[in-house]
Amino acid sequence: MSAPRIVVIGSLNMDLTVRTSRLPRPGETVLGSDFYQAPGGKGGNQAVAAARLGARVRMAARVGPDAFGDALRASLQREGVDASAVGVAGAHTGVALIVVDAAGQNLIAVYSGANALLSASDMEALGWEPGEWTIAVLEVPDAAVVRGFERARGAGGRTILNAAPARPLPAELWPLTDVLVVNEGEAALLAGQPVPDVAAALAAARILQGRGPETVAVTLGAKGAVLVDRAEAWHIPAVPVQAVDATAAGDAWMGALAVALARGEGLLPAALFAAAAGAITATRPGAQPALPYLGEVREVVGRVPQPQRLA
């Protein structure tokens, strides 16, 4: 079977992470026990996740004319991601400042920098192919995502939107999105109602599905995920693990789902594959360094608790 083909429209950040015993409160300083710097950004994380899981990946992004930008482009290339559409913009490379506590929970502040300069016109230089899947995240301007999805759809491709960070979507993006992935906070904002549990996640997913996407996934952290399409709905429990750092677990989940769908797998096996990838990532420190490889995910898929079919 040929490798699935994926384009990622998204962000590239350098992650600067401090590990602490607990997360600081407003106005408080907490001393850290460790520091590490690693490539990140939701777009970059998802591109690397997909590449490590066997996809042929191209990335459309912007970095700055600085050492962080050089390092991020070089890192993508080492991971086998085609970075020829990662351009240099007139702003500093994006940076994420991350604090991770002993339980693996985090606080993140992001400076968008060059990510904010990715434009709709940048999408014109990318050639899409039939059968190619395009992932986009919202850490870049809406106009770039909309134009990228228009071009992907025009070439006969499919689209996956990770609507993160949370914000209202432009009206024209809804019908261009085949698969929508959100966490509980993003689902609550977009659906206009709280998402405290699995039943509420299913209700929110149905509301969002009614706006255009064929498939909607709502990730719920330790509660797993709810996925719906036109034919079925599932609750996929999370794999029980000792979490170390949840920073890129959602990106691993997203990249794995895209790879499985691009391979032609159905909703349930794709969701199980995603759950395994996300669980592995949460047990490791950092963003891209924590992302698993295909063999690792295949070993863990069998440990995903029994899915529940939802009405």
C-alpha positions as CSV (number, residue, x, y, z in Angstrom):
1,M,0.0,0.0,0.0
2,S,1.4,3.4,-0.9
3,A,2.0,6.0,1.8
4,P,-0.9,8.3,2.5
5,R,-0.3,11.9,1.4
6,I,-0.9,14.8,3.7
7,V,-0.5,18.5,3.5
8,V,-0.3,20.5,6.8
9,I,-1.2,24.2,6.9
10,G,-0.1,25.4,10.3
11,S,2.2,26.8,12.9
12,L,5.8,26.3,13.8
13,N,7.1,27.4,17.2
14,M,10.1,26.8,19.3
15,D,8.9,25.4,22.6
16,L,10.7,26.5,25.8
17,T,9.5,24.3,28.6
18,V,10.1,24.4,32.4
19,R,9.1,21.5,34.6
20,T,7.7,22.4,38.1
21,S,6.2,20.6,41.0
22,R,2.9,22.5,40.4
23,L,1.6,25.2,38.1
24,P,2.0,28.8,39.3
25,R,-0.9,30.9,40.4
26,P,-1.3,34.4,39.0
27,G,1.5,36.6,40.3
28,E,3.4,33.7,41.8
29,T,6.9,32.4,40.9
30,V,7.5,28.7,41.1
31,L,11.0,27.3,40.8
32,G,11.5,24.7,38.0
33,S,13.4,21.4,38.2
34,D,14.2,21.0,34.5
35,F,14.3,23.0,31.2
36,Y,14.3,21.8,27.7
37,Q,13.9,23.4,24.2
38,A,12.3,21.5,21.4
39,P,10.5,22.0,18.0
40,G,6.8,22.6,18.4
41,G,3.8,24.4,17.2
42,K,0.5,22.6,16.5
43,G,1.1,22.5,12.8
44,G,4.7,21.2,13.1
45,N,3.7,18.7,15.7
46,Q,0.9,17.2,13.5
47,A,3.2,17.1,10.5
48,V,5.9,15.2,12.4
49,A,3.3,12.9,14.0
50,A,1.9,12.0,10.5
51,A,5.4,11.5,9.1
52,R,6.5,9.2,11.9
53,L,3.3,7.2,11.3
54,G,4.1,6.5,7.7
55,A,2.6,9.4,5.8
56,R,4.2,11.5,3.0
57,V,3.9,15.0,4.5
58,R,4.3,18.5,3.1
59,M,4.2,21.6,5.4
60,A,3.0,25.1,4.6
61,A,4.1,27.6,7.3
62,R,6.2,30.6,8.0
63,V,9.3,31.1,10.3
64,G,11.4,34.2,11.0
65,P,15.0,35.0,9.8
66,D,16.5,33.8,13.0
67,A,18.2,30.7,14.6
68,F,14.9,29.3,15.8
69,G,13.5,29.4,12.2
70,D,16.6,27.7,10.9
71,A,16.3,25.0,13.5
72,L,12.6,24.3,12.9
73,R,13.1,23.9,9.2
74,A,16.1,21.6,9.7
75,S,14.1,19.5,12.2
76,L,11.2,19.0,9.8
77,Q,13.6,17.9,7.1
78,R,15.2,15.4,9.4
79,E,11.8,14.0,10.2
80,G,11.1,13.5,6.5
81,V,8.6,16.3,6.1
82,D,8.8,18.3,2.9
83,A,9.6,21.9,4.1
84,S,9.9,23.5,0.7
85,A,6.7,25.6,1.4
86,V,8.0,26.8,4.8
87,G,8.9,30.4,4.0
88,V,10.8,33.1,5.9
89,A,8.7,36.1,6.9
90,G,9.6,39.4,8.4
91,A,8.9,38.6,12.0
92,H,10.5,36.5,14.7
93,T,9.8,32.8,14.7
94,G,6.9,31.8,16.9
95,V,7.7,30.8,20.4
96,A,5.7,28.8,23.1
97,L,6.5,29.3,26.8
98,I,5.4,26.1,28.6
99,V,5.2,25.2,32.3
100,V,4.5,21.5,33.0
101,D,3.7,20.2,36.5
102,A,4.3,16.8,38.1
103,A,1.0,15.4,36.9
104,G,1.7,16.3,33.3
105,Q,-0.7,19.3,33.1
106,N,0.5,22.4,31.5
107,L,0.2,26.2,31.0
108,I,1.2,27.6,27.6
109,A,1.7,31.1,26.4
110,V,2.3,31.5,22.6
111,Y,3.9,34.3,20.6
112,S,2.7,33.8,17.1
113,G,5.4,35.9,15.3
114,A,5.9,34.7,11.7
115,N,2.9,32.3,12.0
116,A,0.6,35.3,11.7
117,L,2.1,36.2,8.3
118,L,1.0,33.0,6.5
119,S,-1.4,34.3,3.8
120,A,-4.0,33.1,1.4
121,S,-1.6,34.0,-1.5
122,D,0.9,31.5,0.0
123,M,-1.5,28.7,-0.8
124,E,-1.3,29.4,-4.5
125,A,2.2,28.0,-4.8
126,L,1.2,24.6,-3.4
127,G,0.0,22.0,-5.8
128,W,-2.6,19.7,-4.4
129,E,-3.3,16.2,-5.8
130,P,-6.4,14.0,-5.9
131,G,-6.6,11.8,-2.8
132,E,-4.4,14.1,-0.7
133,W,-5.6,15.0,2.8
134,T,-5.0,18.5,4.1
135,I,-4.8,19.3,7.8
136,A,-5.1,22.9,9.2
137,V,-4.9,24.4,12.6
138,L,-6.0,27.9,13.8
139,E,-2.6,29.1,14.9
140,V,-2.3,30.8,11.5
141,P,-4.7,33.3,9.8
142,D,-8.2,32.1,8.8
143,A,-7.6,33.4,5.2
144,A,-4.8,31.0,4.7
145,V,-6.8,28.0,6.0
146,V,-9.9,28.9,3.9
147,R,-7.8,29.3,0.6
148,G,-5.9,26.1,1.4
149,F,-9.1,24.1,1.9
150,E,-10.6,25.6,-1.3
151,R,-7.6,24.5,-3.3
152,A,-7.5,21.1,-1.7
153,R,-11.1,20.5,-2.3
154,G,-10.8,21.8,-5.9
155,A,-8.2,19.1,-6.5
156,G,-10.4,16.3,-5.2
157,G,-8.7,16.1,-1.8
158,R,-10.2,15.9,1.7
159,T,-9.8,18.3,4.6
160,I,-9.4,18.1,8.4
161,L,-9.6,21.1,10.6
162,N,-8.2,21.1,14.1
163,A,-10.1,24.2,15.4
164,A,-7.5,25.2,18.0
165,P,-7.0,27.5,19.6
166,A,-10.7,28.2,20.3
167,R,-12.3,31.0,18.3
168,P,-15.4,31.4,16.1
169,L,-14.9,30.0,12.6
170,P,-15.5,32.1,9.4
171,A,-18.8,31.0,7.8
172,E,-17.0,29.9,4.6
173,L,-14.8,27.4,6.4
174,W,-17.6,25.2,7.7
175,P,-18.7,23.7,4.3
176,L,-15.0,23.3,3.3
177,T,-14.3,21.0,6.3
178,D,-14.7,17.3,5.9
179,V,-13.5,16.4,9.4
180,L,-13.6,18.7,12.4
181,V,-11.5,18.0,15.5
182,V,-12.0,20.0,18.7
183,N,-11.4,19.5,22.4
184,E,-14.2,20.1,25.0
185,G,-13.5,23.8,25.4
186,E,-13.4,24.4,21.6
187,A,-16.6,22.3,21.2
188,A,-18.3,24.4,23.9
189,L,-17.4,27.7,22.3
190,L,-18.5,26.6,18.8
191,A,-21.7,24.8,19.8
192,G,-22.7,27.4,22.4
193,Q,-23.2,25.0,25.3
194,P,-21.1,23.3,28.0
195,V,-19.3,20.0,27.3
196,P,-18.8,18.5,30.8
197,D,-19.2,14.8,29.8
198,V,-19.6,12.3,27.0
199,A,-23.3,12.9,26.5
200,A,-22.7,16.6,26.2
201,A,-19.9,16.0,23.8
202,L,-22.2,13.9,21.6
203,A,-24.8,16.6,21.6
204,A,-22.2,19.3,20.7
205,A,-20.7,17.1,17.9
206,R,-24.2,16.7,16.3
207,I,-24.7,20.5,16.4
208,L,-21.3,21.1,14.7
209,Q,-21.9,18.3,12.2
210,G,-25.1,20.1,11.2
211,R,-22.9,23.1,10.0
212,G,-21.1,21.1,7.3
213,P,-18.5,18.6,8.4
214,E,-19.2,15.0,7.6
215,T,-17.2,13.8,10.7
216,V,-16.8,15.6,14.1
217,A,-14.4,14.4,16.8
218,V,-14.5,15.9,20.4
219,T,-11.4,15.0,22.5
220,L,-12.0,14.9,26.2
221,G,-8.6,14.3,27.7
222,A,-8.7,11.5,30.4
223,K,-12.4,10.8,29.4
224,G,-11.3,9.8,25.9
225,A,-13.0,11.1,22.8
226,V,-16.4,11.1,21.0
227,L,-16.5,10.7,17.2
228,V,-19.6,11.0,14.9
229,D,-20.1,10.7,11.2
230,R,-23.2,10.3,9.1
231,A,-23.5,6.6,9.9
232,E,-22.2,6.1,13.4
233,A,-21.1,7.6,16.7
234,W,-18.5,6.2,19.2
235,H,-17.1,7.0,22.6
236,I,-13.4,5.9,22.7
237,P,-12.1,5.7,26.2
238,A,-8.5,7.0,26.9
239,V,-5.7,4.5,27.4
240,P,-4.8,4.5,31.1
241,V,-1.2,5.8,31.3
242,Q,1.0,7.7,33.8
243,A,1.0,11.2,32.2
244,V,4.4,13.0,32.1
245,D,3.6,15.9,29.7
246,A,0.3,16.4,27.8
247,T,1.7,19.2,25.6
248,A,1.6,17.4,22.2
249,A,-0.8,14.5,23.0
250,G,-3.7,16.2,21.2
251,D,-1.5,16.8,18.2
252,A,-0.4,13.1,18.1
253,W,-4.1,12.2,18.3
254,M,-4.9,14.5,15.4
255,G,-2.0,13.4,13.2
256,A,-2.8,9.7,13.8
257,L,-6.4,10.2,12.9
258,A,-5.5,11.9,9.7
259,V,-3.1,9.1,8.7
260,A,-5.6,6.4,9.4
261,L,-8.4,8.2,7.5
262,A,-6.0,8.9,4.6
263,R,-5.2,5.2,4.5
264,G,-8.9,4.5,3.9
265,E,-9.7,3.2,7.4
266,G,-13.1,3.5,8.9
267,L,-14.1,5.8,11.8
268,L,-13.7,3.3,14.6
269,P,-10.2,1.9,13.7
270,A,-9.0,5.4,12.9
271,A,-10.2,6.6,16.4
272,L,-8.5,3.6,18.1
273,F,-5.2,4.4,16.3
274,A,-5.5,8.0,17.4
275,A,-6.2,7.1,21.0
276,A,-3.0,4.9,21.1
277,A,-0.8,7.7,19.6
278,G,-2.1,10.3,22.0
279,A,-1.6,8.1,25.0
280,I,2.0,7.3,24.2
281,T,2.8,10.9,23.7
282,A,1.5,11.9,27.1
283,T,4.0,9.6,28.8
284,R,7.0,11.5,27.4
285,P,8.4,15.0,27.9
286,G,8.3,17.7,25.2
287,A,6.3,18.1,22.0
288,Q,7.8,16.7,18.9
289,P,10.4,14.5,20.7
290,A,7.5,12.7,22.4
291,L,5.6,11.8,19.2
292,P,5.5,8.0,18.6
293,Y,6.5,5.9,15.6
294,L,4.2,3.5,13.7
295,G,5.4,0.3,15.4
296,E,4.9,1.8,18.8
297,V,1.3,2.8,18.1
298,R,0.4,-0.6,16.6
299,E,1.6,-2.2,19.9
300,V,-0.7,0.0,22.0
301,V,-3.8,-0.1,19.9
302,G,-4.9,-3.3,21.5
303,R,-4.8,-1.7,24.9
304,V,-7.4,0.9,24.1
305,P,-10.5,0.1,26.4
306,Q,-13.6,-1.2,24.7
307,P,-15.3,1.5,22.7
308,Q,-19.0,2.3,23.3
309,R,-21.3,2.8,20.4
310,L,-23.5,5.8,21.0
311,A,-27.1,6.4,19.8
